[in-house]
Amino acid sequence: MIFITTLKFWWRKFLERKDNTYFFLIGISEKEAFKRLARGRLEKGGERIKRADDEIEDIKRRFKLYRQRTIPAMNYFKKQGFLIKIDGEQSIKKVFKDILKAIHPHTK
């Protein structure tokens, strides 16, 4: 999940854009995001590290903000034709291939 703050913030960024600028949403389900966040990330040496706000109640609050702020922004950019969605639950290799495939038609 990408935690975008507000439509207004991203719209300002978008207005500063160069030609052929798009927004990518590498999406995963809330269930998968929760699993990943609760698990923490794997550091070199095999140690799992968790952020201070990766506790269950904090994660739930972050999801609520995502639904309130990010989804409306993404829906707006989708309607405008500037959003490219990628399935983030695939392998890293497949996500990368899908990004390249999505970029190719938009390049000059």
Contacts in CASP RR format, 6 or more apart in sequence:
PFRMAT RR
TARGET T0000
AUTHOR 0000-0000-0000
METHOD contacts of the structure
MODEL  1
MIFITTLKFWWRKFLERKDNTYFFLIGISEKEAFKRLARGRLEKGGERIK
RADDEIEDIKRRFKLYRQRTIPAMNYFKKQGFLIKIDGEQSIKKVFKDIL
KAIHPHTK
1 27 0 8 1.000
1 28 0 8 1.000
1 30 0 8 1.000
1 33 0 8 1.000
1 63 0 8 1.000
1 66 0 8 1.000
1 70 0 8 1.000
2 25 0 8 1.000
2 26 0 8 1.000
2 27 0 8 1.000
2 70 0 8 1.000
3 62 0 8 1.000
3 65 0 8 1.000
3 66 0 8 1.000
3 70 0 8 1.000
4 10 0 8 1.000
4 69 0 8 1.000
4 70 0 8 1.000
4 73 0 8 1.000
4 74 0 8 1.000
5 69 0 8 1.000
6 69 0 8 1.000
6 73 0 8 1.000
7 69 0 8 1.000
7 72 0 8 1.000
7 73 0 8 1.000
7 76 0 8 1.000
10 23 0 8 1.000
10 73 0 8 1.000
10 77 0 8 1.000
14 21 0 8 1.000
14 23 0 8 1.000
14 77 0 8 1.000
14 82 0 8 1.000
19 108 0 8 1.000
20 106 0 8 1.000
20 107 0 8 1.000
20 108 0 8 1.000
21 82 0 8 1.000
22 82 0 8 1.000
22 83 0 8 1.000
22 84 0 8 1.000
22 106 0 8 1.000
23 74 0 8 1.000
23 77 0 8 1.000
23 82 0 8 1.000
23 83 0 8 1.000
23 84 0 8 1.000
24 83 0 8 1.000
24 84 0 8 1.000
24 85 0 8 1.000
24 86 0 8 1.000
24 99 0 8 1.000
24 102 0 8 1.000
25 74 0 8 1.000
25 83 0 8 1.000
25 84 0 8 1.000
25 85 0 8 1.000
25 86 0 8 1.000
26 86 0 8 1.000
26 88 0 8 1.000
26 95 0 8 1.000
26 99 0 8 1.000
27 85 0 8 1.000
27 86 0 8 1.000
27 87 0 8 1.000
27 88 0 8 1.000
27 89 0 8 1.000
28 36 0 8 1.000
28 88 0 8 1.000
28 89 0 8 1.000
29 89 0 8 1.000
30 63 0 8 1.000
32 89 0 8 1.000
33 63 0 8 1.000
34 59 0 8 1.000
34 63 0 8 1.000
37 54 0 8 1.000
37 59 0 8 1.000
38 54 0 8 1.000
38 56 0 8 1.000
38 59 0 8 1.000
39 48 0 8 1.000
40 48 0 8 1.000
40 49 0 8 1.000
40 50 0 8 1.000
40 51 0 8 1.000
40 54 0 8 1.000
41 48 0 8 1.000
41 49 0 8 1.000
41 50 0 8 1.000
42 48 0 8 1.000
42 49 0 8 1.000
43 49 0 8 1.000
53 59 0 8 1.000
53 62 0 8 1.000
74 83 0 8 1.000
77 83 0 8 1.000
78 85 0 8 1.000
84 102 0 8 1.000
86 95 0 8 1.000
86 98 0 8 1.000
86 99 0 8 1.000
86 102 0 8 1.000
87 94 0 8 1.000
87 95 0 8 1.000
87 98 0 8 1.000
88 95 0 8 1.000
90 98 0 8 1.000
END
